Structures are given as structure tokens and as C-alpha cells.
Amino acid sequence: MTRTVLSLLLFLPLISAEAVSANDFEVPCAALNQSCLAQNRSRLESGDAAAQYWMGRYQFYHWSDFDTAYGWYQRAALQGYAPAKRTLALYHLHGAGGLETNISLAFTLLIQASEQGDAKAYFLLDKLDKKSALVALNSRS
């Protein structure tokens, strides 16, 4: 089992989140910047999950602050926000930011996100499932 999991991790290409673009921004802003953050401060303070998710992305991509980003993603995921669950799943899958790799939690989060209609989570689950099946087959021979 351990060998299969390790093989999966070695052969699985890193699936990273794409760069933040204005088209992806779910909180009304033309760009992900200080002005946008100021506009959405009240949304963050009121617990808006989408705003929390995007604050996590801002912290990660613009400040390389993994710990703060993780906290924002976690707040959004606890409210059921599917993109945040997908992002946390990738962090746990790859052991990003010094996290201990937790494949079980990663799959659970991806399943939850895909059941909520997150197409990217569904795609990742499909890709991971096929990879793990191939690794399992190869380890038998």
C-alpha cells in the first residue's frame, strides 16, 4: 500500500493552480490588488466564502504567504465553498507548505467539491483515479 501511494506521488505530475486572472475573480474587481481588497474588506469581515477564497489566492500568489493563504482557504472550505476545498485538496495531496501529505483527506475534499459541481475537482479526481489504477497495475508485475 505504501509503495503504491509513493509511486502515485512520484509519477503524478504536480497539478498547480493556474495564475489568477481578472476573468476568474468571483468578487467584483477588475484586478486582484490592494484596491480590490479594500473594496471587499466588508465581505471578508462578514464571512463571505468567495471573498475568503480569493484572499487566500492573493496571499499565496502575491505574497507567497502559504500559512495565511491556507487559513483563508480553510475558512471558505468550512463554509462549503467548492473551489477552496479543491485547493486544500491539492495542498494535502502534495504536502505543500510543509503540510504532511494526506491523500485520504485530499480525495475526500475533491469528492466533496466535485459533488458540489466543481468541474476542476471532477477532472482532477478522474485524472488521479486513472493514475492510481495504472500505478497499482504496474506494481503487481
N, C-alpha and C positions, 0 to 999 in steps of 0.2 A: 504494500500500500504506500509506504513512504517513498519507495523508489518510483512508483507511478506518479505520485504528486510532484516529486523533484523533477522527474522527466518532463512533466507537463510544464512546470515553471521554466525549465531550460529551453524547451522548444517553442514555447508560447511567445510570440513577439510582443514587446511592450505595447499595450494599447493605451495611448495617451489621449487626453482630452485635446481637442483642436483649439487653436487660438481663439480668443474672444473677439467676436465681431459685432458691430452695431446691429446687424440683422438678427443675431441670436438673442439680443438683450431683451428680456421679458419685462423689465422695469422700464417705463418710458424714459429713454435717454438716447441722445444721438451718439454718445460715446461713453465708454467706461472710464470716467475721470473724476477728479475732485468735485467738480460742479455737479455731476450726476449724483455723487454720494451725498452731497449737501441736500439736493432735491429729495432724495429718498430716505433721509435720516428718520423722518417720522414713520415711514413704512417699516424700517428696521426696528425702531423702538416699539412699534405696535405688534411686532412678531410676524410680519409678512414673510412667508416661507420663500417666495420667489426673490424678494429683496435680500434675504439672508443667503440664499444660494449664490446670487451674483456678488454679494460682498465677499463670500468665500473665494470666488474666482478672481476677484480683484486682488484680494490679499495674496493669493498664490501666484498669479501671473505678473502682477506689477510690483510686489514687494518680496516675492519668494518666501513668504511667511507661512510655512506649512502648518504650524500649530494653530495660528489664528484662523487660517482658511478651514482647517479641519473642524474647528469649533463652530464656524458658521454653517458648514455643510451639515454637521450633526444636528444643529438646531432645526434646519429646514427638513432634514430627513425624519426627525422625530414628529414633525407635523404631517408627514406623509408625502412630501414633495419628491416625486419620482426622479428627476434629474440629480438631486442631491444623493439619493440612495445609490444611483448608478455610479456617481463619482466616488462615494465612500467605498463601494464595492471594488472599484479599481485600485484604490489605495490599499485596501486589505488584501487584495489578490496579489499585488506586487510588493507588499511590505514597504510602501512609500513612506518617506519621512521618518524612518526608524520604527515604524509600526511592525509588530510581529505579523508575519503572513498568516492569514486566517481564511483559507479557501472556503470553508463551510459558511462563514459569515458573508463572504463575497458572493457566493452563489445565492444565499438567502436574499440578500439585498437586490441582486439582479433579478431574481424571480419576482420579488415584490414590485420592483419598478416596471418590469415587463407586463405584469398583470394589471398595472395601472395604465397601460397603453404607451409606455416609453419605448419607442421603436428602436432606439440605440441599445437599450438594455436587452431587448429581444434579440437583436443582431449579435450582440456580444455573447449571450447565452448560447445561441446556435453555434457560433464560432468556437467557443470554449468546449461545448459538448462534443463537437466533431474532433477537436484536437485531443481531448482526453480519451475518446474512444480509440483513436489511432495510436496513442501512446500505450494504452492498455493492450491493444493487439500486438504491437511491436515488442512489448516486454515479455510476452508469452513465448516468443520464438528464440 
